[in-house]
Amino acid sequence: MNKNKKIYVPMGADILHSGHLNIIKTARKYGKVIIGLFTDSAISEYKRLPLINYKQRLEIMKNIKGVDQIVKQETWDYTKNLQKIKPNYLIHGDDWKSGIQKKTRLKVIKILSKWGGKLIEVPYTDENKIKIDKDSISEIFFNPNTRVSRLKRLINSKKIVRFIESHNPLTGLMIENLKFENKDEHREFDGIWSSSLTDSVSNGKPDNQSLELTTRISNLNNVMEATTKPVLFDADNGGRIEHLQYTIRNLERLGVSAIAIEDKIGLKSNSLFKVQNKKNHDSVKNFCLKIKTACNARRSEDFLIVARIESFILGKNLNDALYRAESYSKAGADLILIHSKQDTPKEIFLFSKEFKKSRFFKPLVAVPSTYSKVKEKELIENGFKVVIYANHLLRAAYPAMEKVALSILKNTRSSEAEKEIITIKKILNMIPSN
């Protein structure tokens, strides 16, 4: 070992295992080991949010034998740290020769060559050979208390947090495992939207709060048993203010990360219906009291309160929406959901432009059910931090099931429908115990 030589080792170190220790041990042979520890936001660019946050991972790395220095690695582009440190060697597992990190690898080689630095690649440690008790890890990191806090960490780490509805445990499992990778991109759904609409419709009830809250929470419990991602619960108007604290505590006990409450009163009418009664708009004073009640009921400040503004739905103007947003923010709301049934995002972008000027600005939530052409990039540019795809899986399921059922009726057998549906083996393998 030559202490005059600097060895840069980029590392996430979410769950330390023998593969990480092997890289550090190898690096130690060459010189002074400098760990470039990825921040939560950096990891979230290409992978799931780490189980433990940066501060916790930093404390762990400080106690690893052979580590001389730790610096913050804020992106997957190593340029800034490499140019500052000018290491003699960068050590990395050889698993990045292909896939989404391939471009990063080539860039690292080019930068190192400027001062004669070299890349050393260590054979990747197959995860199947690493003795990790995954059940124990799940018990530690996916218990209700830690699950509640994950949404807040995601909001602080990602440019936009992506939710999609789940109306049963099977759709929850699909959301849990689905991901998209293309060149240098990684995308997945960050959380589950527990939709009042899809819960009601999938149970054969109208979307007017006919489905009891206790039934919804019981069904949600089944979804949460099968999944680990944060859950945002659609509570309509939250019900009677006297009952709201018990709803909050029940949800928090399950591990739900947030509740969305809309500022309407009376018998619920779905916000996307054309005819809306302006008299159903709650007063600012009453709704602020609801928000304060919700805030006081939660045990953890990591449980988030989302105030949903229905001003545009009820035909009211921008000033009404802005006044409500500021009032709800001052009352304690953590996020503001501005709802719209227009086919473009024009009015919500106008709202965001003005609300961003306020000192009471809070992160914004969009539900692009009617203005579906809007890109997530546009939402980010306009100050939105959360996007909810609120009912798409249920809407996709019905026509697919109808098509298969009609095929069976038409052909008096199921053979023609087989090419349209998932195999029995694949659907069984979605369930972990199978």
C-alpha positions as CSV (number, residue, x, y, z in Angstrom):
1,M,0.0,0.0,0.0
2,N,1.2,3.4,-0.9
3,K,-0.4,6.1,1.3
4,N,0.5,8.8,-1.3
5,K,-1.8,7.2,-3.8
6,K,-5.5,8.1,-3.8
7,I,-8.1,5.5,-4.5
8,Y,-11.7,6.6,-5.2
9,V,-14.4,4.1,-4.5
10,P,-18.0,5.2,-5.4
11,M,-20.5,3.4,-3.2
12,G,-24.2,3.5,-2.1
13,A,-23.7,1.1,0.9
14,D,-27.4,0.7,1.5
15,I,-27.0,-2.8,2.9
16,L,-23.3,-3.6,3.3
17,H,-22.3,-7.1,2.3
18,S,-19.2,-9.1,1.4
19,G,-19.2,-7.5,-2.1
20,H,-18.7,-4.0,-0.7
21,L,-16.1,-5.2,1.8
22,N,-14.2,-7.0,-1.0
23,I,-14.0,-3.8,-3.0
24,I,-12.7,-1.8,0.0
25,K,-10.2,-4.5,0.8
26,T,-8.9,-4.4,-2.9
27,A,-8.7,-0.6,-2.8
28,R,-6.7,-0.7,0.4
29,K,-3.9,-2.6,-1.4
30,Y,-3.3,0.4,-3.7
31,G,-3.4,3.3,-1.3
32,K,-5.6,5.8,0.6
33,V,-9.2,4.8,0.3
34,I,-11.7,7.6,-0.4
35,I,-15.3,6.6,-0.5
36,G,-17.6,8.6,-2.7
37,L,-20.9,8.0,-0.8
38,F,-24.0,8.5,-3.0
39,T,-26.7,10.8,-1.6
40,D,-30.3,9.6,-1.5
41,S,-31.1,11.8,-4.5
42,A,-28.2,10.4,-6.5
43,I,-29.2,6.8,-5.8
44,S,-32.8,7.7,-6.7
45,E,-31.7,8.7,-10.2
46,Y,-31.1,5.0,-11.1
47,K,-32.5,2.8,-8.3
48,R,-35.0,2.7,-5.6
49,L,-34.6,5.0,-2.6
50,P,-32.1,3.4,-0.2
51,L,-33.5,1.7,2.8
52,I,-31.5,4.0,5.2
53,N,-30.8,7.6,4.6
54,Y,-27.5,9.3,3.8
55,K,-26.7,10.3,7.4
56,Q,-27.2,6.8,8.6
57,R,-25.1,5.3,5.8
58,L,-22.4,7.8,6.5
59,E,-22.2,6.7,10.2
60,I,-21.9,3.1,9.1
61,M,-19.1,3.8,6.6
62,K,-17.1,5.8,9.2
63,N,-16.8,2.6,11.2
64,I,-15.6,0.4,8.3
65,K,-12.0,-0.7,8.6
66,G,-9.8,0.5,5.7
67,V,-11.8,3.6,4.9
68,D,-9.6,6.8,5.2
69,Q,-12.0,9.5,3.9
70,I,-15.6,9.8,2.8
71,V,-16.9,12.5,0.4
72,K,-20.4,13.2,-0.8
73,Q,-21.2,11.8,-4.3
74,E,-24.2,13.9,-5.3
75,T,-24.9,12.5,-8.8
76,W,-24.0,9.5,-11.0
77,D,-21.7,11.8,-12.9
78,Y,-18.4,11.5,-11.1
79,T,-16.7,14.4,-13.0
80,K,-16.8,17.0,-10.1
81,N,-15.3,14.7,-7.5
82,L,-12.7,13.2,-9.8
83,Q,-11.5,16.6,-11.0
84,K,-11.3,17.8,-7.4
85,I,-9.6,14.7,-5.9
86,K,-7.6,13.5,-9.0
87,P,-7.3,9.9,-7.8
88,N,-4.6,7.6,-9.0
89,Y,-7.2,4.8,-9.3
90,L,-11.0,4.4,-9.3
91,I,-12.2,1.0,-8.2
92,H,-15.7,-0.3,-9.2
93,G,-17.4,-3.6,-9.7
94,D,-17.3,-4.9,-13.3
95,D,-21.1,-5.0,-13.5
96,W,-21.3,-1.5,-15.1
97,K,-19.8,-2.6,-18.4
98,S,-23.3,-2.8,-19.7
99,G,-26.7,-1.3,-18.9
100,I,-27.6,2.2,-17.7
101,Q,-24.1,2.8,-16.2
102,K,-22.1,2.0,-19.4
103,K,-21.9,5.7,-20.4
104,T,-20.8,6.7,-16.9
105,R,-18.0,4.1,-17.1
106,L,-16.6,5.4,-20.4
107,K,-16.7,9.0,-19.1
108,V,-14.8,8.0,-16.0
109,I,-12.0,6.3,-18.1
110,K,-11.7,9.5,-20.2
111,I,-11.5,11.8,-17.2
112,L,-9.0,9.6,-15.3
113,S,-6.7,9.5,-18.4
114,K,-6.2,13.3,-18.1
115,W,-3.7,12.8,-15.1
116,G,-2.7,9.2,-15.8
117,G,-5.4,7.7,-13.5
118,K,-6.6,4.2,-14.1
119,L,-9.8,2.2,-13.6
120,I,-9.6,-1.0,-11.7
121,E,-12.6,-3.3,-11.9
122,V,-13.4,-6.0,-9.4
123,P,-15.5,-9.0,-10.4
124,Y,-19.1,-8.4,-9.4
125,T,-20.3,-10.4,-6.4
126,D,-23.4,-12.3,-7.4
127,E,-26.2,-11.4,-5.0
128,N,-27.2,-15.1,-4.9
129,K,-23.8,-15.8,-3.3
130,I,-24.2,-13.1,-0.6
131,K,-25.7,-14.4,2.6
132,I,-28.4,-11.9,3.3
133,D,-31.5,-12.8,5.2
134,K,-34.0,-10.9,3.1
135,D,-36.9,-11.6,5.4
136,S,-35.1,-10.1,8.3
137,I,-34.2,-7.0,6.2
138,S,-37.9,-6.6,5.3
139,E,-38.9,-6.8,9.0
140,I,-36.4,-4.1,9.9
141,F,-36.8,-1.7,7.1
142,F,-40.4,-2.2,6.0
143,N,-42.2,-2.0,9.3
144,P,-45.0,0.6,9.6
145,N,-42.8,3.2,11.3
146,T,-40.1,3.3,8.6
147,R,-42.6,2.9,5.8
148,V,-44.4,6.1,6.9
149,S,-41.2,8.1,6.5
150,R,-40.3,7.0,3.0
151,L,-42.6,9.4,1.1
152,K,-41.0,12.4,2.8
153,R,-37.5,11.1,1.9
154,L,-38.6,10.6,-1.7
155,I,-40.0,14.1,-2.0
156,N,-36.7,15.4,-0.6
157,S,-34.6,13.2,-3.0
158,K,-36.4,13.1,-6.3
159,K,-37.4,15.7,-8.9
160,I,-40.9,14.1,-9.1
161,V,-42.5,11.3,-7.1
162,R,-44.7,9.0,-9.2
163,F,-47.9,7.4,-7.8
164,I,-50.3,5.0,-9.5
165,E,-53.5,3.5,-8.1
166,S,-53.8,0.0,-6.7
167,H,-57.2,-1.5,-6.0
168,N,-56.1,-4.9,-4.8
169,P,-53.0,-6.7,-3.7
170,L,-52.2,-8.2,-7.1
171,T,-52.0,-4.7,-8.7
172,G,-49.9,-3.7,-5.7
173,L,-47.5,-6.5,-6.4
174,M,-47.3,-5.4,-10.1
175,I,-46.5,-1.8,-9.0
176,E,-43.9,-3.1,-6.6
177,N,-41.9,-5.0,-9.2
178,L,-42.5,-3.0,-12.4
179,K,-39.6,-0.9,-13.8
180,F,-38.5,0.6,-17.0
181,E,-34.8,0.9,-18.1
182,N,-33.6,2.4,-21.3
183,K,-30.0,3.4,-21.9
184,D,-29.3,5.8,-19.1
185,E,-32.8,5.9,-17.7
186,H,-34.5,4.1,-14.8
187,R,-38.1,4.6,-14.0
188,E,-40.5,3.0,-11.6
189,F,-43.6,4.0,-9.6
190,D,-42.5,5.4,-6.3
191,G,-45.7,4.8,-4.4
192,I,-49.3,3.5,-4.4
193,W,-52.4,5.7,-4.6
194,S,-55.3,4.2,-2.6
195,S,-58.1,5.7,-4.7
196,S,-61.6,6.2,-3.3
197,L,-62.9,6.0,-6.9
198,T,-61.3,2.7,-7.8
199,D,-62.0,1.2,-4.4
200,S,-65.7,2.0,-4.7
201,V,-66.1,0.9,-8.4
202,S,-64.2,-2.3,-7.9
203,N,-66.6,-3.1,-5.1
204,G,-69.6,-2.3,-7.2
205,K,-70.4,0.9,-5.4
206,P,-70.9,4.5,-6.7
207,D,-68.1,7.0,-6.1
208,N,-70.0,8.9,-3.4
209,Q,-68.5,7.4,-0.2
210,S,-71.0,4.5,-0.2
211,L,-68.1,2.2,0.5
212,E,-67.5,2.4,4.2
213,L,-64.1,3.8,5.3
214,T,-63.5,0.7,7.6
215,T,-64.0,-1.5,4.5
216,R,-61.5,0.6,2.5
217,I,-58.9,0.5,5.3
218,S,-59.4,-3.3,5.7
219,N,-58.8,-3.8,1.9
220,L,-55.8,-1.5,2.1
221,N,-54.3,-3.6,4.8
222,N,-54.2,-6.5,2.3
223,V,-52.4,-4.4,-0.3
224,M,-49.9,-3.2,2.3
225,E,-49.1,-6.8,3.4
226,A,-48.0,-7.5,-0.2
227,T,-46.0,-4.4,-0.9
228,T,-43.4,-2.1,0.6
229,K,-43.8,1.2,-1.3
230,P,-45.3,4.4,0.3
231,V,-49.1,4.7,0.2
232,L,-51.0,7.9,-0.3
233,F,-54.6,7.5,0.9
234,D,-57.5,9.3,-0.9
235,A,-59.9,10.2,2.0
236,D,-62.3,12.3,0.0
237,N,-63.3,15.1,2.4
238,G,-62.0,13.2,5.4
239,G,-65.5,12.6,6.8
240,R,-66.7,14.1,10.0
241,I,-64.0,16.2,11.8
242,E,-64.7,14.3,15.0
243,H,-63.7,11.0,13.3
244,L,-60.7,12.3,11.4
245,Q,-58.2,11.8,14.2
246,Y,-59.1,8.1,14.4
247,T,-58.7,7.7,10.6
248,I,-55.3,9.3,10.8
249,R,-54.1,7.1,13.6
250,N,-55.4,3.9,11.8
251,L,-53.6,4.8,8.6
252,E,-50.4,5.7,10.4
253,R,-50.5,2.5,12.3
254,L,-50.8,0.5,9.0
255,G,-47.7,2.4,7.6
256,V,-49.5,4.8,5.2
257,S,-47.3,7.8,4.4
258,A,-49.9,10.5,3.7
259,I,-53.6,11.3,3.5
260,A,-55.3,13.5,0.9
261,I,-58.4,15.5,1.9
262,E,-60.5,17.6,-0.4
263,D,-62.2,20.9,0.5
264,K,-65.8,19.8,-0.4
265,I,-68.7,19.0,1.8
266,G,-72.0,17.2,1.4
267,L,-72.7,14.1,-0.7
268,K,-69.7,13.4,-2.8
269,S,-69.8,14.0,-6.5
270,N,-66.8,12.9,-8.5
271,S,-64.7,15.9,-9.4
272,L,-64.6,15.0,-13.1
273,F,-68.4,15.3,-13.6
274,K,-69.4,18.4,-15.5
275,V,-72.1,19.5,-13.1
276,Q,-70.8,20.6,-9.7
277,N,-72.6,22.5,-7.0
278,K,-70.6,25.5,-5.7
279,K,-72.5,25.2,-2.4
280,N,-70.5,22.0,-1.8
281,H,-67.3,24.0,-1.3
282,D,-66.2,23.9,2.3
283,S,-65.4,27.2,4.0
284,V,-61.7,28.1,4.4
285,K,-62.2,28.3,8.1
286,N,-63.7,24.9,8.5
287,F,-61.2,23.2,6.2
288,C,-58.3,24.8,8.0
289,L,-59.7,23.3,11.2
290,K,-59.7,19.9,9.5
291,I,-56.1,20.3,8.5
292,K,-55.1,21.3,12.0
293,T,-57.0,18.3,13.5
294,A,-55.2,16.0,11.1
295,C,-51.8,17.5,12.0
296,N,-52.5,17.2,15.7
297,A,-53.7,13.6,15.4
298,R,-50.5,12.3,13.7
299,R,-47.8,10.7,15.8
300,S,-45.0,11.4,13.3
301,E,-44.3,14.6,11.3
302,D,-43.2,12.2,8.5
303,F,-46.9,11.4,8.0
304,L,-48.0,14.0,5.4
305,I,-51.2,15.9,5.0
306,V,-52.2,16.7,1.4
307,A,-54.8,19.5,1.0
308,R,-56.8,19.1,-2.2
309,I,-58.2,22.3,-3.6
310,E,-61.4,22.0,-5.7
311,S,-61.8,25.7,-6.7
312,F,-61.3,25.0,-10.4
313,I,-63.6,22.0,-10.3
314,L,-66.4,24.1,-8.8
315,G,-65.9,26.9,-11.4
316,K,-64.3,29.3,-9.1
317,N,-61.4,31.6,-10.1
318,L,-57.6,31.6,-9.6
319,N,-57.7,34.1,-6.6
320,D,-60.0,31.7,-4.7
321,A,-57.6,28.8,-5.3
322,L,-54.5,30.9,-4.3
323,Y,-56.2,32.2,-1.1
324,R,-57.1,28.6,-0.1
325,A,-53.6,27.3,-0.9
326,E,-52.0,30.0,1.4
327,S,-54.6,29.4,4.1
328,Y,-54.2,25.6,4.0
329,S,-50.4,25.9,4.0
330,K,-50.5,28.1,7.1
331,A,-52.9,25.7,8.8
332,G,-50.2,22.9,8.4
333,A,-50.7,21.1,5.1
334,D,-47.5,19.6,3.8
335,L,-48.5,19.4,0.1
336,I,-51.1,21.2,-2.0
337,L,-53.1,19.2,-4.6
338,I,-54.6,21.5,-7.2
339,H,-57.3,19.7,-9.1
340,S,-58.5,20.4,-12.6
341,K,-60.8,18.8,-15.2
342,Q,-59.6,20.8,-18.2
343,D,-58.0,18.9,-21.0
344,T,-54.8,21.0,-20.7
345,P,-52.7,21.9,-17.7
346,K,-53.0,25.6,-18.4
347,E,-54.9,26.6,-15.3
348,I,-52.9,24.5,-12.8
349,F,-49.6,25.9,-14.3
350,L,-51.0,29.4,-13.9
351,F,-51.8,28.6,-10.3
352,S,-48.3,27.2,-9.7
353,K,-46.7,30.2,-11.2
354,E,-48.5,32.5,-8.8
355,F,-48.3,30.2,-5.8
356,K,-44.5,29.9,-6.1
357,K,-44.3,33.6,-5.3
358,S,-45.8,33.0,-1.9
359,R,-43.7,32.6,1.2
360,F,-46.2,29.9,2.2
361,F,-45.5,27.8,-0.9
362,K,-45.7,24.0,-0.4
363,P,-44.8,21.2,-2.9
364,L,-47.6,20.7,-5.4
365,V,-49.4,17.5,-6.5
366,A,-50.9,16.9,-9.9
367,V,-53.6,14.4,-11.0
368,P,-53.5,14.5,-14.8
369,S,-56.6,12.4,-15.5
370,T,-58.1,14.8,-18.0
371,Y,-54.9,16.7,-19.1
372,S,-53.2,13.4,-19.8
373,K,-50.9,14.7,-22.6
374,V,-48.8,16.6,-20.0
375,K,-45.2,15.3,-19.6
376,E,-43.7,14.8,-16.1
377,K,-40.9,17.1,-17.2
378,E,-43.4,19.9,-17.7
379,L,-44.8,19.3,-14.2
380,I,-41.3,19.5,-12.7
381,E,-40.7,22.8,-14.5
382,N,-43.9,24.2,-13.0
383,G,-43.1,23.3,-9.4
384,F,-45.0,20.0,-9.1
385,K,-43.3,17.4,-6.9
386,V,-45.9,14.5,-7.0
387,V,-47.9,13.1,-9.9
388,I,-50.8,10.7,-9.3
389,Y,-52.0,8.4,-12.1
390,A,-55.3,8.0,-10.2
391,N,-57.4,5.3,-11.9
392,H,-55.6,3.9,-14.9
393,L,-55.0,0.3,-13.8
394,L,-58.7,-0.3,-13.1
395,R,-59.7,1.4,-16.4
396,A,-57.2,-0.8,-18.2
397,A,-58.4,-4.0,-16.5
398,Y,-62.1,-3.8,-17.5
399,P,-61.7,-3.7,-21.3
400,A,-59.1,-6.5,-21.2
401,M,-61.4,-8.7,-19.1
402,E,-64.4,-7.8,-21.3
403,K,-62.5,-8.8,-24.5
404,V,-61.5,-12.2,-23.1
405,A,-65.0,-13.0,-21.8
406,L,-66.5,-12.0,-25.2
407,S,-63.9,-14.2,-27.0
408,I,-65.0,-17.2,-24.9
409,L,-68.7,-16.6,-25.6
410,K,-68.0,-16.2,-29.3
411,N,-65.8,-19.2,-29.7
412,T,-67.3,-21.5,-27.1
413,R,-63.8,-22.2,-25.8
414,S,-60.9,-20.3,-24.2
415,S,-58.2,-21.2,-26.7
416,E,-58.4,-18.0,-28.8
417,A,-58.2,-15.9,-25.6
418,E,-55.0,-17.6,-24.3
419,K,-52.7,-15.3,-26.4
420,E,-54.3,-12.3,-24.7
421,I,-53.8,-13.3,-21.1
422,I,-51.0,-14.0,-18.7
423,T,-50.0,-17.6,-18.1
424,I,-51.1,-19.4,-14.9
425,K,-47.4,-20.0,-14.0
426,K,-46.5,-16.3,-14.4
427,I,-49.3,-15.0,-12.3
428,L,-48.6,-17.6,-9.6
429,N,-45.0,-16.5,-9.6
430,M,-46.0,-13.0,-8.8
431,I,-46.9,-14.1,-5.3
432,P,-43.6,-14.4,-3.3
433,S,-44.7,-17.6,-1.4
434,N,-45.2,-19.4,-4.7
